[in-house]
């Protein structure tokens, strides 16, 4: 019997199953046993949109978020396992389709997607309740089957037990009987003191598949008649297409079609290499316009002029400007910090597969913005969102790149598939990815402070100049207030330090360079400026950097806790050999608190070697500690890559970098020893995918100062100082 015909599931978590014919639980158990012996299909028990239990006892958890290496395929099933009383290792995972009516991100409203380190935070109660509802229904089914009180039963290891009689029955045997029951509206959840799997290390279910090559990515999808497409996009940001000739491209063996689409000219071929050669053979005339005059130097100069002008006020406490004006050297300090454009550079560049049929669009991709991608694909195909089906696959990293407001690569694939009339696998090469824009914005920061005779900052001003990542997107209306893109000033306007007079203002100049959120978003640049400047303030006031932070964070216990833990574990204050130094930084982002102490060695020729990083993190209840440690380690490597090496520079409107040879990342041989210490907490879980990034660059820069006396105010630092 077809499961979809047998039961109807609604969108709500507590939504139940509508069964055509009611069968008493005892008889349902017997019928399931007979059907099993005969090999007759028995429907799964699916009490909600997230949990299924097959007649053989196999538990499947539907993961509504994209797994791009951050560990949601591990952490989310653990929430179900805890309440359902099954081992996480026994759970099979399945990625949810695009369907915001069932799988929306609860922190985003009616939208399905992954980002902002929200996956575990928004699922914390939802998935526990999903598991608890299934558990309660299974207990009730067993109670009715055995004609005993439900209170006499317990669930453990995928079974229901009746201690008084010694009877036990597997979840699979109860599946059919449980499907006759109405799910509880508010199932009881375990108190944290009874947790068995939440808080312990858990085997990652995707490890084997990613190791043996069986994990499915978009590049693994093969459809009959499918073509591979590459797009020639304007080499200059903001340029347009004037005209092109496809003759030479069509002469390349394997090339079948050349079509103009919204972003450029697409070459569709039988394989990747033919498409690449065909694209290289195109003759294209671009209208480069004034954007061809754009360079990093001209941007820096323009931004520098804005640093001298008041911007839109993002935060104002007291009279910082007045106090600074009345303060003279040496009690006054000013510093300017520069951070470059940065590419995301995930190991898997953008790719997806699209098949268009009459009245239907099918997409296979590592989608990060399911609802946004579904709507954008529908517009491109001339369909409704309900006619677009997305199969979510693994993604080989993203760091924000796949969460694009325009769903650029999805739309490109749909446009090409529509034009050629065949299924299409669209691919971006590494060069497309590095030079293609959607960068972390270039920012200048100017900070000024007045310091009391006691060494404490009495006034602090912070002016930021950089592009808004939200301006011009569908998110601008709800996320830009009074001209302030809060993602530009997060970490600056939310500075936690007790400084009585504080002013933060912002300029958001418009440029043709496309920008986008990048792992840790605004905090990726604000933490560098604020934490480096605070060290400069400490030096001016004659205070130890740790001591100053502890004073200013007296009313911030979670900040202080991670700061103290990291400092203690790193041996803060202990002497180091000549040429070595320690630096620290603490930052809150996405409601998680991270402190890091970097220890560096600087050779006589200025060569930098990061020897050790000690990290302390408070992310609420630690659901899967090993994933937390892995994310902190990965974030430190990611942040060190940017701090030491990362920069996209522009000349004549073009990115000067194209691949890992000129946009390098940290090598294994350069990775420092990393220690991660997790603060015990009873708070709700928060995110860990991004918060490990912001503190590492300032901790490194502060360590270099401790070792050499040289201040770092511009990133990347390079290999030598």
C-alpha positions as CSV (number, residue, x, y, z in Angstrom):
1,X,0.0,0.0,0.0
2,X,1.4,3.4,-1.0
3,X,2.5,5.3,2.2
4,X,1.3,8.6,0.8
5,X,-2.2,7.2,0.2
6,X,-2.2,5.5,3.6
7,X,-1.6,8.6,5.8
8,X,-1.6,12.3,5.6
9,X,0.9,14.5,7.4
10,X,0.4,18.2,8.1
11,X,3.0,20.8,8.5
12,X,2.8,21.3,12.2
13,X,5.2,19.4,14.4
14,X,2.4,17.9,16.4
15,X,0.4,17.1,13.3
16,X,-0.8,13.5,13.2
17,X,-1.7,10.8,10.8
18,X,-5.1,10.4,9.2
19,X,-5.8,6.7,8.8
20,X,-8.5,5.4,6.6
21,X,-9.6,2.5,8.8
22,X,-9.0,2.3,12.6
23,X,-7.4,-0.9,13.7
24,X,-7.1,-1.7,17.4
25,X,-3.4,-1.6,18.5
26,X,-3.1,-5.2,19.5
27,X,-4.6,-6.3,16.1
28,X,-2.3,-3.8,14.3
29,X,0.8,-5.4,15.9
30,X,-0.4,-8.9,14.9
31,X,-1.2,-7.7,11.4
32,X,2.2,-6.1,11.0
33,X,3.9,-9.3,12.2
34,X,1.9,-11.4,9.6
35,X,2.6,-8.9,6.9
36,X,6.3,-9.0,7.7
37,X,6.4,-12.8,7.4
38,X,4.6,-12.6,4.1
39,X,6.8,-9.9,2.8
40,X,3.8,-7.6,2.4
41,X,4.8,-3.8,2.6
42,X,3.8,-2.2,5.9
43,X,3.7,1.6,6.0
44,X,6.3,3.5,8.1
45,X,5.2,5.2,11.3
46,X,5.6,8.9,10.6
47,X,4.2,10.9,13.5
48,X,5.6,14.2,12.2
49,X,7.7,15.7,9.4
50,X,11.0,14.7,11.0
51,X,10.7,11.1,12.2
52,X,9.9,7.8,10.4
53,X,10.1,4.3,11.9
54,X,10.0,1.4,9.4
55,X,8.5,-2.0,10.3
56,X,12.1,-3.3,10.6
57,X,12.8,-0.8,13.3
58,X,15.0,1.5,11.2
59,X,14.6,5.1,12.4
60,X,15.0,7.9,9.8
61,X,15.4,11.5,10.8
62,X,14.8,14.2,8.2
63,X,17.4,16.9,8.4
64,X,15.9,20.2,7.3
65,X,19.3,22.1,7.0
66,X,22.1,21.8,4.5
67,X,25.1,19.7,5.6
68,X,28.1,21.6,4.3
69,X,30.6,20.3,6.8
70,X,29.3,22.0,9.9
71,X,27.8,18.9,11.4
72,X,24.1,19.3,11.3
73,X,23.7,15.8,10.0
74,X,25.2,14.7,13.3
75,X,23.7,17.2,15.8
76,X,20.1,17.3,14.7
77,X,19.6,13.5,14.8
78,X,21.1,13.5,18.3
79,X,18.2,15.7,19.5
80,X,15.7,13.1,18.2
81,X,17.8,10.2,19.5
82,X,17.8,11.6,23.0
83,X,14.0,11.8,23.3
84,X,13.2,8.7,21.2
85,X,15.6,6.6,23.2
86,X,17.6,5.2,20.4
87,X,21.4,5.3,19.7
88,X,22.4,8.1,17.3
89,X,24.5,5.6,15.4
90,X,21.3,3.6,14.6
91,X,19.6,6.6,12.9
92,X,19.5,7.0,9.2
93,X,19.5,10.6,7.9
94,X,17.6,12.0,5.0
95,X,17.8,15.6,3.7
96,X,14.5,17.5,3.6
97,X,13.1,18.7,0.3
98,X,12.4,22.4,-0.2
99,X,9.2,22.8,1.7
100,X,8.9,25.8,4.0
101,X,5.5,24.6,5.3
102,X,7.2,21.8,7.1
103,X,10.9,22.6,7.2
104,X,11.2,26.3,7.7
105,X,13.9,27.8,9.9
106,X,12.0,28.8,13.0
107,X,14.2,31.8,13.5
108,X,13.6,33.1,10.0
109,X,9.8,32.8,9.9
110,X,8.2,31.2,6.8
111,X,11.5,30.5,5.1
112,X,13.6,27.4,4.9
113,X,17.4,27.7,4.9
114,X,20.7,27.4,6.7
115,X,22.9,30.2,7.9
116,X,23.7,32.5,10.8
117,X,24.7,29.5,12.9
118,X,21.0,28.9,13.5
119,X,20.5,25.2,12.6
120,X,20.8,23.7,16.0
121,X,19.5,26.8,17.8
122,X,16.2,26.8,15.9
123,X,15.8,23.0,16.0
124,X,16.6,22.5,19.7
125,X,13.0,22.0,20.9
126,X,11.4,21.2,17.6
127,X,13.4,18.0,17.0
128,X,13.3,17.0,20.7
129,X,9.6,17.3,20.5
130,X,9.5,15.3,17.3
131,X,11.4,12.5,19.0
132,X,9.3,12.8,22.2
133,X,6.0,12.6,20.3
134,X,7.1,9.4,18.6
135,X,8.2,7.9,21.9
136,X,4.9,8.7,23.6
137,X,2.9,7.2,20.8
138,X,5.0,4.0,20.8
139,X,4.6,3.7,24.6
140,X,0.8,4.2,24.2
141,X,0.6,1.6,21.4
142,X,2.4,-0.9,23.6
143,X,0.2,-0.1,26.6
144,X,-2.9,-0.8,24.6
145,X,-1.4,-3.9,23.0
146,X,-0.6,-5.4,26.4
147,X,-3.5,-3.8,28.2
148,X,-1.3,-2.2,30.8
149,X,-0.9,1.3,32.1
150,X,1.4,3.4,30.0
151,X,3.1,4.6,33.2
152,X,4.4,1.0,33.7
153,X,6.4,1.1,30.5
154,X,9.7,2.5,29.6
155,X,11.5,3.1,26.3
156,X,15.1,2.2,25.7
157,X,17.4,1.2,22.8
158,X,14.6,1.2,20.3
159,X,12.2,-0.9,22.3
160,X,9.4,-0.6,24.8
161,X,9.9,-2.5,28.0
162,X,7.4,-3.8,30.7
163,X,9.5,-4.4,33.7
164,X,6.8,-6.2,35.7
165,X,6.4,-9.0,33.1
166,X,9.8,-8.8,31.4
167,X,8.1,-8.2,28.1
168,X,9.7,-6.1,25.4
169,X,8.7,-5.1,21.9
170,X,10.7,-3.3,19.2
171,X,9.6,0.0,17.7
172,X,9.2,-1.5,14.3
173,X,6.7,-4.0,15.6
174,X,4.7,-1.2,17.1
175,X,4.9,1.1,14.1
176,X,1.6,0.1,12.5
177,X,-0.2,0.3,15.9
178,X,1.3,3.7,16.8
179,X,0.2,5.1,13.4
180,X,-3.4,4.7,14.6
181,X,-2.9,7.2,17.4
182,X,-3.1,10.9,17.5
183,X,0.3,12.6,18.3
184,X,0.4,14.5,21.6
185,X,0.3,18.2,21.2
186,X,3.0,18.9,23.8
187,X,5.0,15.7,24.6
188,X,7.0,15.8,27.8
189,X,10.8,16.5,27.3
190,X,13.6,15.0,29.4
191,X,15.2,17.3,32.0
192,X,18.8,17.9,31.1
193,X,19.9,15.7,34.1
194,X,18.6,12.7,32.3
195,X,20.4,13.3,29.0
196,X,22.2,10.2,27.7
197,X,23.5,11.3,24.3
198,X,23.2,15.1,24.3
199,X,26.6,16.2,25.6
200,X,28.7,13.2,24.6
201,X,30.8,12.7,21.5
202,X,28.9,11.1,18.7
203,X,30.1,9.4,15.5
204,X,29.4,11.5,12.5
205,X,27.1,9.6,10.2
206,X,28.5,11.2,7.0
207,X,32.1,10.3,7.7
208,X,32.2,7.0,5.9
209,X,30.3,8.2,2.9
210,X,32.6,11.2,2.5
211,X,35.6,9.0,2.9
212,X,34.7,6.3,0.5
213,X,33.2,8.6,-2.2
214,X,29.6,7.4,-1.8
215,X,28.3,10.8,-0.5
216,X,26.3,12.4,-3.2
217,X,27.1,15.9,-4.4
218,X,25.7,17.8,-7.4
219,X,28.6,16.7,-9.6
220,X,27.6,13.1,-9.0
221,X,24.2,13.4,-10.5
222,X,23.8,12.0,-14.0
223,X,20.6,12.3,-16.0
224,X,19.8,11.0,-19.5
225,X,20.7,13.5,-22.2
226,X,22.3,15.9,-19.6
227,X,24.6,18.6,-20.8
228,X,27.3,20.3,-18.8
229,X,27.3,24.1,-18.9
230,X,29.8,26.8,-18.1
231,X,29.0,30.5,-18.3
232,X,31.3,33.3,-19.6
233,X,30.6,36.2,-17.3
234,X,31.8,39.8,-17.6
235,X,35.4,40.1,-16.6
236,X,34.7,43.6,-15.1
237,X,32.3,44.0,-12.2
238,X,29.2,45.8,-13.4
239,X,30.0,45.3,-17.2
240,X,27.3,44.2,-19.7
241,X,27.2,42.1,-22.8
242,X,27.4,44.0,-26.1
243,X,27.6,41.0,-28.4
244,X,29.2,37.7,-29.1
245,X,30.0,35.1,-31.8
246,X,29.4,31.4,-31.1
247,X,31.0,30.1,-34.3
248,X,34.4,29.0,-32.8
249,X,32.8,27.6,-29.7
250,X,30.3,25.5,-31.7
251,X,33.3,24.1,-33.7
252,X,34.7,22.5,-30.5
253,X,33.9,18.8,-30.5
254,X,31.2,18.1,-27.8
255,X,29.8,21.6,-27.7
256,X,26.1,21.5,-28.5
257,X,24.6,24.9,-27.7
258,X,25.7,28.4,-27.0
259,X,23.1,30.7,-25.5
260,X,22.9,34.1,-23.9
261,X,21.5,34.2,-20.4
262,X,21.1,36.9,-17.8
263,X,24.6,36.7,-16.4
264,X,26.5,36.2,-19.7
265,X,27.0,33.6,-22.4
266,X,26.6,29.8,-21.6
267,X,28.3,27.0,-23.4
268,X,26.5,23.6,-23.1
269,X,28.5,20.5,-24.0
270,X,28.6,16.8,-23.5
271,X,31.2,17.1,-20.8
272,X,33.1,19.6,-18.7
273,X,36.3,19.8,-20.8
274,X,34.4,20.4,-24.0
275,X,32.4,23.1,-22.3
276,X,35.5,24.7,-21.0
277,X,37.3,24.7,-24.3
278,X,34.1,26.0,-26.0
279,X,33.9,28.9,-23.5
280,X,37.5,29.8,-24.2
281,X,36.8,29.9,-27.9
282,X,33.9,32.4,-27.6
283,X,34.3,35.8,-29.1
284,X,32.6,38.3,-26.8
285,X,32.4,42.0,-26.7
286,X,31.7,43.5,-23.3
287,X,30.5,47.0,-22.3
288,X,32.9,47.6,-19.5
289,X,31.9,51.2,-18.7
290,X,33.3,53.3,-15.9
291,X,33.7,50.2,-13.7
292,X,36.9,49.4,-15.6
293,X,38.6,52.3,-13.8
294,X,37.9,50.7,-10.4
295,X,40.9,49.4,-8.4
296,X,41.8,48.7,-4.8
297,X,43.7,51.9,-4.6
298,X,40.8,54.0,-5.8
299,X,38.4,52.3,-3.4
300,X,40.9,52.8,-0.5
301,X,41.2,56.5,-1.4
302,X,37.4,57.0,-1.6
303,X,36.8,55.2,1.6
304,X,39.6,57.2,3.3
305,X,37.8,60.4,2.5
306,X,34.7,59.1,4.1
307,X,36.6,58.3,7.3
308,X,36.9,62.1,7.8
309,X,33.2,62.7,7.6
310,X,30.5,61.8,10.2
311,X,28.3,58.8,9.1
312,X,25.0,57.4,10.1
313,X,24.9,56.8,13.8
314,X,24.6,53.1,14.8
315,X,25.1,53.6,18.5
316,X,25.5,56.6,20.8
317,X,26.1,56.5,24.5
318,X,27.0,59.7,26.3
319,X,29.3,62.3,24.6
320,X,32.3,60.5,23.2
321,X,33.1,63.2,20.6
322,X,33.0,65.9,23.2
323,X,35.3,64.0,25.6
324,X,37.7,63.2,22.8
325,X,37.9,66.8,21.7
326,X,38.7,67.8,25.3
327,X,41.4,65.2,25.7
328,X,45.0,65.8,24.6
329,X,47.9,63.5,24.0
330,X,49.2,61.3,25.5
331,X,45.7,60.3,26.8
332,X,44.2,60.2,23.4
333,X,44.7,57.4,20.8
334,X,43.6,56.9,17.2
335,X,44.1,54.0,14.8
336,X,42.9,53.0,11.3
337,X,42.4,49.4,10.3
338,X,42.0,48.0,6.8
339,X,40.5,44.7,5.8
340,X,40.3,43.4,2.2
341,X,37.7,41.8,0.0
342,X,37.7,38.1,0.6
343,X,36.4,35.2,-1.4
344,X,34.6,32.2,0.2
345,X,36.7,29.6,-1.7
346,X,34.9,26.5,-0.6
347,X,36.4,23.2,-1.8
348,X,33.3,22.5,-3.9
349,X,32.7,25.5,-6.3
350,X,29.1,26.3,-7.2
351,X,27.2,23.6,-9.1
352,X,23.7,22.2,-9.5
353,X,21.7,20.0,-11.9
354,X,18.4,21.1,-13.3
355,X,15.8,19.2,-15.3
356,X,12.8,21.0,-16.8
357,X,9.6,19.2,-17.8
358,X,6.2,20.6,-18.7
359,X,4.9,22.3,-15.6
360,X,7.7,21.0,-13.4
361,X,11.3,21.9,-12.5
362,X,13.6,19.5,-10.6
363,X,16.8,20.7,-9.0
364,X,19.7,18.7,-7.4
365,X,22.0,20.9,-5.4
366,X,23.6,21.7,-2.0
367,X,21.0,24.4,-1.4
368,X,21.6,26.7,1.5
369,X,18.6,29.0,0.9
370,X,15.9,26.4,0.0
371,X,12.9,28.8,-0.1
372,X,14.8,31.6,-1.9
373,X,16.3,29.1,-4.4
374,X,12.9,27.6,-5.0
375,X,11.2,31.0,-5.6
376,X,14.1,32.2,-7.9
377,X,14.0,29.0,-9.9
378,X,10.3,29.3,-10.3
379,X,10.6,32.8,-11.7
380,X,13.3,31.8,-14.1
381,X,11.4,28.8,-15.3
382,X,8.0,30.6,-15.5
383,X,6.5,28.3,-12.9
384,X,5.2,28.6,-9.4
385,X,7.4,27.7,-6.4
386,X,5.2,24.6,-5.8
387,X,6.2,23.4,-9.2
388,X,9.9,23.4,-8.3
389,X,11.2,20.3,-6.5
390,X,14.6,20.6,-4.9
391,X,16.6,17.5,-3.8
392,X,19.1,18.7,-1.2
393,X,22.5,17.1,-1.4
394,X,25.8,17.5,0.5
395,X,27.8,20.6,-0.1
396,X,31.5,20.8,0.0
397,X,31.6,23.9,2.1
398,X,29.9,27.2,1.5
399,X,30.9,29.8,4.2
400,X,27.9,31.8,3.0
401,X,28.4,31.6,-0.8
402,X,25.5,29.2,-1.5
403,X,23.2,31.5,0.4
404,X,22.9,34.1,-2.3
405,X,20.0,36.5,-2.3
406,X,19.6,36.2,-6.1
407,X,20.2,32.4,-6.1
408,X,22.7,33.2,-8.9
409,X,23.9,29.8,-9.8
410,X,20.5,28.2,-9.5
411,X,19.0,30.8,-11.8
412,X,21.8,30.3,-14.3
413,X,21.2,26.6,-14.5
414,X,17.4,27.0,-15.0
415,X,18.0,29.6,-17.7
416,X,20.4,27.3,-19.6
417,X,18.1,24.3,-19.2
418,X,15.2,26.3,-20.5
419,X,17.2,27.5,-23.5
420,X,18.6,24.1,-24.5
421,X,15.6,22.0,-23.7
422,X,17.7,19.3,-21.9
423,X,18.8,18.6,-18.3
424,X,21.8,20.7,-17.4
425,X,24.6,20.4,-14.9
426,X,25.9,23.9,-14.4
427,X,29.4,24.3,-13.0
428,X,31.6,27.1,-11.8
429,X,35.3,26.6,-12.1
430,X,37.7,27.6,-9.3
431,X,38.6,30.6,-11.4
432,X,34.9,31.5,-11.7
433,X,34.6,31.2,-8.0
434,X,37.6,33.3,-6.9
435,X,37.1,36.0,-9.5
436,X,33.4,36.0,-9.5
437,X,32.6,38.5,-6.8
438,X,30.1,38.1,-3.9
439,X,33.0,38.9,-1.6
440,X,33.3,39.8,2.1
441,X,33.3,43.6,1.8
442,X,36.5,45.7,1.9
443,X,36.3,47.8,5.1
444,X,38.1,50.7,6.7
445,X,37.7,51.3,10.5
446,X,38.9,54.3,12.4
447,X,38.8,54.1,16.1
448,X,39.6,56.8,18.7
449,X,39.7,56.6,22.5
450,X,40.4,58.8,25.5
451,X,42.0,57.0,28.4
452,X,41.8,58.0,32.1
453,X,44.8,58.2,34.4
454,X,43.7,54.8,35.7
455,X,44.1,53.4,32.3
456,X,40.4,52.9,31.4
457,X,38.8,54.2,28.2
458,X,36.4,57.1,29.0
459,X,35.4,57.6,25.4
460,X,35.4,55.5,22.3
461,X,34.4,56.3,18.7
462,X,34.3,53.8,15.9
463,X,33.7,54.8,12.3
464,X,33.2,52.1,9.6
465,X,33.3,52.5,5.9
466,X,32.3,49.5,3.7
467,X,29.6,48.3,1.4
468,X,26.3,46.9,2.7
469,X,25.7,43.3,1.9
470,X,22.0,43.8,2.2
471,X,21.4,46.9,0.1
472,X,19.6,46.0,-3.1
473,X,18.5,42.5,-1.8
474,X,15.1,41.3,-0.7
475,X,16.3,41.4,2.9
476,X,17.0,45.2,2.9
477,X,13.5,46.2,3.8
478,X,13.5,44.2,7.0
479,X,17.2,44.3,7.9
480,X,18.3,47.8,7.1
481,X,17.0,50.4,9.7
482,X,17.5,54.1,9.3
483,X,20.1,53.4,6.6
484,X,22.1,51.1,8.9
485,X,22.9,47.6,7.7
486,X,23.2,46.0,11.1
487,X,25.5,43.3,9.6
488,X,28.0,46.0,8.8
489,X,28.3,47.2,12.5
490,X,27.6,44.0,14.4
491,X,30.4,43.5,16.9
492,X,31.0,47.3,16.9
493,X,27.6,48.7,17.8
494,X,27.2,45.7,20.1
495,X,30.6,46.3,21.8
496,X,30.2,44.6,25.3
497,X,32.8,46.7,27.1
498,X,31.6,49.1,29.8
499,X,32.7,52.4,28.2
500,X,30.5,55.3,29.4
501,X,30.8,57.3,26.2
502,X,30.7,55.5,22.9
503,X,29.8,56.5,19.4
504,X,29.6,54.2,16.3
505,X,28.8,55.5,12.9
506,X,28.8,54.1,9.4
507,X,29.2,54.9,5.7
508,X,27.9,52.4,3.2
509,X,29.3,53.5,-0.2
510,X,27.9,51.8,-3.3
511,X,30.2,50.1,-5.7
512,X,29.7,47.6,-8.6
513,X,31.7,45.0,-6.7
514,X,29.2,42.4,-5.6
515,X,29.4,41.6,-1.9
516,X,27.9,38.9,0.4
517,X,28.0,37.5,3.9
518,X,31.1,35.6,4.6
519,X,31.7,33.2,7.5
520,X,30.9,35.3,10.7
521,X,29.6,38.2,8.6
522,X,30.2,41.6,10.1
523,X,32.1,40.2,13.1
524,X,34.8,39.0,10.6
525,X,36.1,42.6,10.4
526,X,34.7,44.4,13.4
527,X,36.3,42.0,15.9
528,X,39.7,42.6,14.3
529,X,39.4,46.4,14.7
530,X,37.8,46.4,18.2
531,X,40.0,43.8,19.8
532,X,43.3,45.1,18.3
533,X,42.4,48.7,19.3
534,X,41.5,47.6,22.9
535,X,45.0,46.2,23.2
536,X,46.4,49.5,22.0
537,X,44.2,51.2,24.7
538,X,45.6,48.8,27.3
539,X,49.1,49.6,26.3
540,X,48.5,53.4,26.5
541,X,46.9,53.0,29.9
542,X,49.6,50.7,31.2
543,X,47.3,47.8,31.8
544,X,47.6,44.1,30.9
545,X,45.3,43.3,28.0
546,X,43.6,40.6,30.0
547,X,43.2,42.8,33.1
548,X,41.6,45.6,31.1
549,X,39.1,43.3,29.5
550,X,38.2,41.7,32.8
551,X,37.5,45.2,34.3
552,X,35.4,46.3,31.3
553,X,33.5,43.0,31.3
554,X,32.6,43.0,34.9
555,X,28.9,42.8,34.0
556,X,29.4,40.3,31.2
557,X,29.8,36.9,33.0
558,X,29.8,34.8,29.9
559,X,32.4,36.9,28.1
560,X,34.6,36.8,31.2
561,X,34.2,33.1,31.7
562,X,35.5,32.2,28.2
563,X,38.2,34.9,28.6
564,X,39.4,33.5,31.9
565,X,39.3,29.9,30.7
566,X,41.3,30.6,27.6
567,X,43.9,32.7,29.5
568,X,44.3,30.1,32.2
569,X,44.7,27.2,29.8
570,X,47.1,29.2,27.7
571,X,49.3,30.1,30.6
572,X,48.7,33.8,30.2
573,X,51.3,35.8,32.1
574,X,54.0,33.1,32.0
575,X,57.3,34.1,30.4
576,X,58.0,33.1,26.8
577,X,61.4,32.9,25.0
578,X,62.6,35.9,23.0
579,X,60.7,36.3,19.7
580,X,57.6,34.7,21.0
581,X,54.4,36.4,22.1
582,X,50.8,35.7,23.2
583,X,47.8,37.7,22.2
584,X,44.1,37.3,23.1
585,X,40.7,38.3,21.9
586,X,37.1,37.7,23.0
587,X,34.0,38.1,20.9
588,X,30.3,37.3,20.9
589,X,28.6,36.4,17.7
590,X,25.5,34.5,16.9
591,X,24.8,34.4,20.7
592,X,27.9,32.3,21.3
593,X,31.0,33.5,23.2
594,X,34.5,32.7,22.1
595,X,37.9,33.7,23.5
596,X,41.2,32.7,21.9
597,X,44.8,33.1,22.9
598,X,47.3,32.8,20.0
599,X,51.0,32.1,20.6
600,X,53.4,33.0,17.9
601,X,57.0,32.8,17.1
602,X,58.6,35.5,15.0
603,X,62.0,34.7,13.5
604,X,64.9,37.1,13.1
605,X,63.9,37.7,9.4
606,X,60.3,38.4,10.5
607,X,58.9,35.1,9.5
608,X,55.7,34.3,11.4
609,X,54.9,30.9,12.8
610,X,51.6,30.4,14.8
611,X,52.6,27.8,17.3
612,X,49.5,27.3,19.4
613,X,45.9,28.6,19.8
614,X,43.9,28.0,22.9
615,X,40.2,28.5,22.4
616,X,37.3,28.6,25.0
617,X,33.7,28.6,23.8
618,X,30.4,29.0,25.5
619,X,27.6,27.9,23.1
620,X,25.0,26.9,25.6
621,X,24.4,23.2,26.2
622,X,27.0,21.4,24.2
623,X,25.0,19.0,22.2
624,X,27.8,17.3,20.3
625,X,31.2,18.3,21.9
626,X,33.3,16.8,19.1
627,X,31.5,18.8,16.5
628,X,32.0,21.9,18.6
629,X,35.7,21.2,18.8
630,X,35.9,20.5,15.1
631,X,34.1,23.7,14.2
632,X,36.4,25.8,16.4
633,X,39.4,24.1,14.9
634,X,38.1,24.7,11.4
635,X,37.2,28.3,12.1
636,X,40.7,29.0,13.4
637,X,42.2,27.5,10.2
638,X,39.8,29.5,8.1
639,X,40.4,32.7,10.1
640,X,44.2,32.3,10.0
641,X,44.1,31.8,6.2
642,X,42.3,35.1,5.9
643,X,44.5,36.9,8.5
644,X,47.8,35.7,7.0
645,X,47.1,35.3,3.3
646,X,43.6,36.2,2.1
647,X,43.0,39.2,-0.1
648,X,41.1,39.9,-3.3
649,X,42.5,43.0,-5.0
650,X,41.1,44.8,-8.0
651,X,42.8,46.4,-11.0
652,X,40.9,47.8,-14.0
653,X,37.6,46.6,-12.5
654,X,38.8,43.0,-12.4
655,X,39.8,40.7,-9.6
656,X,43.6,40.0,-9.8
657,X,43.3,36.5,-8.1
658,X,42.0,33.4,-9.8
659,X,42.9,30.2,-7.9
660,X,44.7,28.9,-4.9
661,X,48.1,29.8,-6.3
662,X,47.4,33.5,-5.8
663,X,44.5,33.2,-3.2
664,X,46.3,30.8,-0.9
665,X,44.8,29.1,2.2
666,X,46.6,27.7,5.2
667,X,48.4,24.4,4.6
668,X,48.5,21.5,7.0
669,X,52.1,22.2,7.7
670,X,51.2,25.7,8.8
671,X,48.4,24.7,11.2
672,X,49.1,25.4,14.8
673,X,48.3,23.2,17.7
674,X,44.8,24.0,18.7
675,X,43.2,23.3,22.1
676,X,39.4,23.8,22.5
677,X,37.8,24.1,25.9
678,X,34.0,24.0,26.1
679,X,32.3,25.9,29.0
680,X,29.7,23.8,30.8
681,X,26.3,25.6,30.4
682,X,22.6,25.1,31.0
683,X,21.7,27.8,28.5
684,X,19.9,26.9,25.2
685,X,22.3,25.8,22.5
686,X,23.6,28.4,20.1
687,X,25.6,28.2,17.0
688,X,29.3,27.1,16.4
689,X,29.7,27.3,12.7
690,X,30.8,30.9,12.6
691,X,31.7,32.3,16.1
692,X,35.2,30.7,16.1
693,X,36.4,33.0,13.2
694,X,36.3,36.6,14.7
695,X,38.8,36.3,17.6
696,X,41.6,34.6,15.7
697,X,42.9,37.5,13.6
698,X,43.0,40.0,16.5
699,X,44.5,37.4,18.8
700,X,47.2,36.8,16.2
701,X,47.9,40.5,15.6
702,X,48.1,41.1,19.4
703,X,50.5,38.2,19.8
704,X,52.8,39.6,17.0
705,X,52.9,42.9,18.9
706,X,53.8,41.1,22.1
707,X,56.6,39.3,20.3
708,X,57.9,42.2,18.2
709,X,56.4,45.5,19.4
710,X,54.9,46.0,15.9
711,X,51.2,46.8,15.5
712,X,49.3,45.1,12.8
713,X,46.5,47.3,11.4
714,X,46.1,45.9,7.9
715,X,45.2,42.5,6.7
716,X,46.5,40.2,5.4
717,X,49.6,40.2,7.5
718,X,51.7,38.1,5.1
719,X,54.4,35.6,5.9
720,X,56.7,38.1,7.5
721,X,56.4,41.3,9.6
